[in-house]
């Protein structure tokens, strides 16, 4: 009987050990989270991956057009962060998402683009590698990993206004960005569709609107077009760069711009 009891206790101890190993987690006191053992984020880069991740894609009725940009390309907007609920899951380029790696999601930048993100509220900055797509929330331009967001103070506020600057690419993207020389150049093909966002009798008013909308979301370019209506000049502000009429209409619905409508330009 004593032997049986000892055997039972041994089996029980081994069972608890196995269960403990299979459900092992690690606590990160600095971050306040307890998650599975951190995954290893191994950058994935191949011609096939880049061809796939640079194809246009549609989310919530809006089509996005990934494009190669030049070193020094900038963008301003709102940043957010994503963490525990996605930790260990797949990113858009097939990597495992690691909330403690210096990575981020962007809607159109090529995978493995290196970007400096500066929090405009406190001046703190961080360098991240793009390995995912998003965020698909109105007004947001980049989704940082948890640790990247923490380093610039976004973990406490949830979101913050930021300035993005492209610092470089992996070798494949650098080759794709070259155009007859050694310096990467921006590759953005403006579509024939646009959105009229304003109409003014005074040129000054039109220029104010142009400044407000120029390089909107880092993709659309504003211009002022002069017309003569009723014998007087009328300055219309057009936001160009939409690849289709549907994309332009989705933009108007998303941003709810009063009086805006789709235009078609032959320029």
C-alpha positions as CSV (number, residue, x, y, z in Angstrom):
1,X,0.0,0.0,0.0
2,X,2.8,2.4,0.9
3,X,4.5,1.7,-2.4
4,X,1.2,2.4,-4.2
5,X,0.8,5.7,-2.4
6,X,4.4,6.7,-3.3
7,X,3.8,5.8,-6.9
8,X,0.6,7.8,-7.0
9,X,2.4,10.9,-5.6
10,X,5.2,10.5,-8.1
11,X,2.7,10.3,-11.0
12,X,0.8,13.3,-9.7
13,X,4.0,15.3,-9.3
14,X,5.1,14.5,-12.9
15,X,1.6,15.4,-14.2
16,X,1.8,18.8,-12.5
17,X,5.2,19.3,-14.0
18,X,4.0,18.5,-17.5
19,X,1.0,20.7,-17.1
20,X,3.2,23.5,-15.8
21,X,5.5,23.2,-18.7
22,X,2.8,23.1,-21.3
23,X,1.1,26.3,-20.0
24,X,4.3,28.1,-19.0
25,X,4.0,31.9,-19.2
26,X,6.3,34.7,-18.5
27,X,5.5,37.9,-16.6
28,X,7.0,41.2,-17.6
29,X,6.8,43.5,-14.5
30,X,8.0,46.6,-16.5
31,X,5.1,46.3,-18.8
32,X,2.4,44.8,-16.5
33,X,1.5,41.9,-18.8
34,X,1.8,38.1,-18.4
35,X,1.9,36.4,-21.8
36,X,3.3,33.2,-23.4
37,X,7.0,32.9,-23.8
38,X,8.0,35.7,-26.3
39,X,8.0,34.6,-29.9
40,X,11.0,35.2,-32.1
41,X,10.4,37.8,-34.8
42,X,12.4,36.7,-37.8
43,X,12.3,39.2,-40.7
44,X,10.9,37.7,-43.9
45,X,12.1,39.1,-47.2
46,X,11.8,37.6,-50.6
47,X,10.8,38.8,-54.1
48,X,7.5,36.7,-53.8
49,X,6.7,38.2,-50.4
50,X,7.2,41.7,-51.6
51,X,5.2,41.2,-54.8
52,X,2.3,39.9,-52.7
53,X,2.4,42.6,-50.0
54,X,2.6,45.4,-52.6
55,X,-0.6,44.3,-54.3
56,X,-3.7,46.6,-53.8
57,X,-6.1,45.3,-51.2
58,X,-9.5,46.3,-49.9
59,X,-10.6,46.6,-46.3
60,X,-14.1,47.8,-45.3
61,X,-14.9,48.9,-48.9
62,X,-11.7,51.0,-49.3
63,X,-8.9,50.0,-51.6
64,X,-5.3,50.6,-50.5
65,X,-2.3,50.8,-52.9
66,X,1.0,49.9,-51.3
67,X,3.9,51.8,-53.0
68,X,7.6,52.2,-52.8
69,X,8.7,55.6,-51.4
70,X,12.1,57.3,-51.1
71,X,14.3,57.7,-48.1
72,X,13.2,60.9,-46.4
73,X,9.5,60.4,-47.2
74,X,7.4,61.8,-44.3
75,X,3.9,61.6,-43.0
76,X,2.0,63.2,-40.2
77,X,-1.1,61.8,-38.4
78,X,-2.3,59.7,-35.4
79,X,-0.5,56.6,-34.1
80,X,-1.9,53.9,-31.9
81,X,-0.5,50.6,-30.6
82,X,-1.5,46.9,-30.5
83,X,-0.4,44.2,-28.0
84,X,-1.5,41.2,-26.0
85,X,-4.5,40.1,-28.1
86,X,-2.3,39.8,-31.2
87,X,0.9,38.5,-29.6
88,X,2.1,35.3,-31.4
89,X,-0.4,35.8,-34.2
90,X,0.5,36.2,-37.9
91,X,1.3,39.5,-39.4
92,X,0.5,40.5,-43.0
93,X,3.9,39.3,-44.3
94,X,3.7,35.9,-42.5
95,X,5.9,36.7,-39.5
96,X,4.8,36.1,-35.9
97,X,3.7,39.3,-34.2
98,X,5.8,40.0,-31.1
99,X,4.6,42.9,-29.0
100,X,8.1,43.3,-27.5
101,X,9.8,43.7,-31.0
102,X,10.3,47.1,-32.6
103,X,7.8,46.7,-35.4
104,X,4.7,48.4,-36.7
105,X,1.8,48.2,-39.1
106,X,1.2,50.7,-42.0
107,X,-1.4,50.6,-44.7
108,X,0.8,51.3,-47.7
109,X,4.6,51.3,-46.9
110,X,6.5,48.3,-48.2
111,X,7.3,45.5,-45.7
112,X,10.7,45.9,-44.0
113,X,10.7,49.7,-44.4
114,X,12.5,51.3,-41.5
115,X,10.6,54.3,-40.1
116,X,11.4,56.8,-37.4
117,X,8.2,57.7,-35.4
118,X,8.3,60.9,-33.3
119,X,5.6,61.7,-30.7
120,X,4.7,65.3,-31.3
121,X,3.4,65.7,-27.8
122,X,6.7,64.9,-26.0
123,X,9.4,64.7,-28.7
124,X,10.3,61.1,-28.0
125,X,11.1,59.0,-31.1
126,X,11.6,55.3,-31.9
127,X,12.7,53.4,-35.0
128,X,10.5,50.5,-36.2
129,X,10.3,48.0,-39.0
130,X,7.1,47.7,-41.0
131,X,5.9,44.0,-41.0
132,X,2.1,44.3,-40.9
133,X,-0.9,46.2,-42.4
134,X,-3.1,48.6,-40.6
135,X,-4.5,50.4,-38.7
136,X,-7.8,50.5,-40.4
137,X,-9.3,53.2,-38.1
138,X,-10.3,56.6,-39.4
139,X,-7.5,59.1,-39.1
140,X,-4.8,56.7,-37.9
141,X,-1.6,56.2,-39.9
142,X,0.5,53.7,-38.0
143,X,0.0,51.0,-35.4
144,X,3.1,50.4,-33.2
145,X,4.0,47.3,-31.3
146,X,3.4,47.6,-27.6
147,X,7.0,48.2,-26.7
148,X,7.5,50.8,-29.4
149,X,4.4,52.6,-28.3
150,X,5.6,52.5,-24.7
151,X,9.0,54.0,-25.5
152,X,7.3,57.1,-26.9
153,X,4.5,57.3,-24.3
154,X,1.6,56.1,-26.4
155,X,0.9,53.1,-24.1
156,X,-0.6,55.5,-21.5
157,X,-2.6,57.7,-23.9
158,X,-3.7,55.1,-26.4
159,X,-3.0,57.4,-29.4
160,X,-0.9,60.4,-30.1
161,X,0.0,62.7,-33.1
162,X,3.2,61.6,-34.7
163,X,5.6,62.4,-37.5
164,X,7.0,59.5,-39.6
165,X,10.2,59.6,-41.6
166,X,11.4,56.7,-43.8
167,X,15.0,55.9,-43.0
168,X,15.7,53.0,-45.2
169,X,14.7,49.6,-46.6
170,X,15.9,46.0,-46.9
171,X,18.0,45.3,-50.0
172,X,15.1,44.0,-52.1
173,X,12.9,47.1,-51.5
174,X,15.9,49.4,-52.1
175,X,16.3,47.8,-55.6
176,X,12.6,48.1,-56.3
177,X,12.8,51.8,-55.3
178,X,15.7,52.6,-57.7
179,X,14.7,54.1,-61.0
180,X,17.6,54.5,-63.3
181,X,20.1,55.5,-60.6
182,X,21.4,54.7,-57.1
183,X,19.0,56.8,-55.1
184,X,15.5,55.4,-54.3
185,X,12.7,57.6,-55.6
186,X,9.1,57.8,-54.7
187,X,6.8,55.7,-57.0
188,X,3.3,57.1,-56.7
189,X,1.0,57.0,-59.8
190,X,-1.7,59.6,-59.5
191,X,-5.1,58.5,-60.6
192,X,-7.4,60.5,-62.8
193,X,-10.0,60.8,-60.0
194,X,-10.1,63.4,-57.3
195,X,-12.3,65.0,-54.7
196,X,-13.3,68.7,-54.7
197,X,-12.9,69.7,-51.0
198,X,-13.6,73.4,-51.4
199,X,-14.5,76.3,-53.7
200,X,-13.4,79.9,-53.0
201,X,-13.7,83.4,-54.6
202,X,-10.6,84.5,-52.8
203,X,-7.3,82.8,-53.7
204,X,-6.1,83.1,-50.1
205,X,-9.0,80.9,-48.9
206,X,-8.2,78.3,-51.5
207,X,-4.5,78.2,-50.5
208,X,-5.5,77.7,-46.8
209,X,-7.5,74.7,-47.8
210,X,-4.8,73.4,-50.0
211,X,-2.3,73.5,-47.1
212,X,-4.8,71.7,-44.9
213,X,-5.3,68.8,-47.3
214,X,-2.0,68.6,-49.1
215,X,-0.2,65.2,-48.6
216,X,-3.4,64.0,-46.9
217,X,-2.8,60.6,-45.2
218,X,0.6,60.7,-46.9
219,X,-0.9,59.8,-50.2
220,X,-3.3,62.4,-51.7
221,X,-2.0,65.7,-53.2
222,X,-4.0,69.0,-53.1
223,X,-4.0,71.6,-55.9
224,X,-5.8,74.8,-56.6
225,X,-7.5,75.1,-60.0
226,X,-8.7,78.5,-61.3
227,X,-12.0,78.9,-63.2
228,X,-13.9,81.9,-64.5
229,X,-17.5,81.8,-63.4
230,X,-19.8,84.7,-63.9
231,X,-16.9,86.8,-65.1
232,X,-15.1,86.3,-61.8
233,X,-12.3,83.9,-60.8
234,X,-13.3,80.9,-58.8
235,X,-10.7,78.8,-57.1
236,X,-11.4,75.2,-56.6
237,X,-9.4,72.9,-54.3
238,X,-9.0,69.4,-55.7
239,X,-7.5,66.5,-53.8
240,X,-5.9,64.1,-56.3
241,X,-4.4,60.6,-56.3
242,X,-7.5,58.4,-56.1
243,X,-7.2,55.2,-58.2
244,X,-10.9,54.8,-58.8
245,X,-14.2,56.6,-58.4
246,X,-15.2,54.1,-55.7
247,X,-12.0,55.0,-53.7
248,X,-12.8,58.7,-53.9
249,X,-16.4,58.2,-52.8
250,X,-15.2,56.0,-49.9
251,X,-12.9,58.9,-48.9
252,X,-15.8,61.4,-48.8
253,X,-18.0,59.1,-46.7
254,X,-15.1,58.3,-44.3
255,X,-14.2,61.9,-43.7
256,X,-17.7,63.4,-44.1
257,X,-16.4,66.6,-45.9
258,X,-19.3,69.0,-46.4
259,X,-20.0,69.7,-50.0
260,X,-17.3,67.4,-51.3
261,X,-17.8,65.5,-54.6
262,X,-15.9,63.3,-57.0
263,X,-14.2,65.0,-60.0
264,X,-12.4,63.5,-63.0
265,X,-9.3,65.2,-64.3
266,X,-7.5,64.5,-67.6
267,X,-4.3,66.1,-66.2
